[in-house]
Amino acid sequence: MHQILLAVLACGLLAFLCRPDRRRLPPGPARKVLLGNIYNVPRQPEEWKGFAALGKLYGPVSYLRVLGRDVVILNSAKAVNDLLEQRSAIYSNRPRFVMANEVAGFDWLIPFMPYGNFLRQHRRALHQHLNEAAAKTWWNTQQDLNVRFLKKLIDAPGDWWDLTHWLAGANIMRMTFGIEIAKKDDPWIDLGIKVAEVASKAGSFGAFAVDIFPLLKYIPAWFPGAKFKRDAIEWRQVHVQAKNLPFQRVVKDMAAGNAMSCIARSMLEEDTKDSSLSEEVMKNALGAIYLGGADTSLAAMRGFVFAMVLNPSAQKTAQDEIDRTLSDGTLPSHPDRPHLPYVEALYRETMRMYPIAPLTPHCVTEEDEYEGMTIPKGSTVIANTWGILHDEETYPEPETFKPERFLKQGALDPDVLDPRNPAFGYGRRVCPGRHIADAELWLFIVTMLSCYNISPAEDGNGEPIIPPSTMCSGLVSSVSKFPCNIQLRNESKRKLILAEADRLKL
Ligand code: HEM
């Protein structure tokens, strides 16, 4: 009797799993019975190239079924604009992050939060302190830290990789918590960047089997092969520290009357006036800046240095523009930005070539129709930002580094898609830190170009070492460590940096 019942149940389950799908889903590779498209999911590293290849085969909106999950891939700026921007009311959720949220406990971190009132409270809190006007109030701080960076580089150009780590972390710690960072191996920076890297790994699409088979989350940490559980326990300890420790430090500094002006202090002061922000929202919002702001800017800075190693003529053209436009004896600063179109184009081309968030996952909360296709409710919708930024229709010869593509008769061409739009994300989940990051990165790029020459390192035979261009996978992607030569352009640049450091009393 039991055997018959089991057989009937098994047949029923099989029939359910193999039932024909009558919805007009977006095109995609043929699905295998039971397994769906598991074998069509692009493999790491650089899985965004595989997603772009799917777009070439099946069009700008394509579909995969991965172990019961609907996955829709958007490979064009138009599709992303039509869906994630124009219909953002239903396209702003996040997919289920089993490893990140349910195993490693990152559910307090804004990028992993589902869309809804709780997220909106956090985004409002961030917007108040990171909007375009608020971002300008941090220009002077960025300038000071950048001069300090240029000065440190005079003495240790070979240390540039670690010094960029310092610069990105010092900016975030100063702005968010009023904490001054002196050394490159400061524990605050190490903690922030370590946790950000781990969060990026935990949230990476398809990197953990538990994201595909959620039941695995119940296996105990001691079980053979459950390394992901043991890692998660370790990660949880550090990310809870990252959320609490700097916040507690500001509370303590305020009580002692010596807290520097910073976002945390402003939030706490506003809170005593009108207690609209709970301590939890404040900690989460500040933690998101701490963890979301440093490794992203860092990856973009390193992407720029990488681009300069490979593209000496673009570097020279930008330097010529700076020398021609700015008077000798001054370091470029934010107000110079509109007068340096080639530098702006070079910055945009760097963001296009090496987007630090190549794949951006959203999730749709209702079934939708788009150009005759059904987008099922609950689909993971992956914007292939890398694919959009390497689309030859928008950017001819996309693999060539060509800042000129953004210029027309010497000025920025408004008809060419500004890569910052895709690069900073979409709709109601667009990066809240984009104005801060944009100003910080531009300043880094223009001052590096103004003061230093960046060229390939040489091997023992004097041959240039051309670094491999593979970007590592993760929610935040970066070039891997590579050697290069960074040299002051001339003696007057040294004097200029030192004079500026003196003027700023650094
Ligand atoms: C080069 C620098 C940066 C880039 C390219 C970048 C890019 C992105 C992208 C693509 C997203 C996802 C958007 C989406 O889902 O559509 C995002 C989210 C986010 N970014 Fe940035 N970001 C950068 C720097 C920063 C900085 C400096 C901060 C903080 C000051 C920051 C804070 C955040 C936060 C909190 C989120 C989560 C937003 C949400 O899920 O609603 N980012 N960023």
Boltz pocket constraint, residues with backbone or C-beta under 6 A from the ligand:
constraints:
  - pocket:
      binder: B
      contacts: [[A, 110], [A, 111], [A, 112], [A, 113], [A, 123], [A, 130], [A, 288], [A, 289], [A, 290], [A, 292], [A, 293], [A, 294], [A, 296], [A, 297], [A, 300], [A, 356], [A, 357], [A, 360], [A, 361], [A, 422], [A, 423], [A, 424], [A, 425], [A, 426], [A, 427], [A, 428], [A, 429], [A, 430], [A, 431], [A, 432], [A, 433], [A, 434], [A, 436], [A, 437], [A, 441]]
      max_distance: 6.0
